[in-house]
């Protein structure tokens, strides 16, 4: 299972923002931005700051997926 941030990247495109713009607006580190870019886990506080900066809800930027669904059913 995991989280996918594709919705976040789409919002940035729609708003004409770059990832660096988001990083500066939220005060997140480059390491945290790299984690988001790789689809890795980040602190929920970071997600909350992103939502505040973009004026959106968490479901607007994050999607849950069951990566290993086939393996779990065996």
Buried (B, 14 or more C-beta within 10 A) or exposed (E): EEBBBEBBBEBBEEEEBEBEEBBEBBEBEEEBBEBBEEEEEBEEEBBEBBBEBBEBEEEBBBEEEEEEEEEEEE
